[in-house]
């Protein structure tokens, strides 16, 4: 909310306290908020970059595991293979 002051300079009423605040004070408060938000954004940007690096490393690791696991899966036929306890020492077979 805004009203003209006796000095004909705009004065804003604080919404939460109902006190008159002049334009310079409002500008200072807004600048402080913007500076705080810029710092927060920079911090969050660093976190996002670090997480992207970790995701990329994990993706490369998963790709390596898939490549190395394929030959094992392709040559392995579990239905044709007898379990190790069948036909071993002391077996009745």
JODA-V715562 format. One record per helix or strand of 2 or more residues. SS is the DSSP state (~ for helix, > for strand). FROM is the first residue (numbers start at 1). TO is the last residue. If there is no record, write none. Layout:
ss=SS from=FROM to=TO
ss=SS from=FROM to=TO
This chain:
ss=> from=2 to=4
ss=> from=10 to=13
ss=> from=20 to=22
ss=~ from=23 to=75
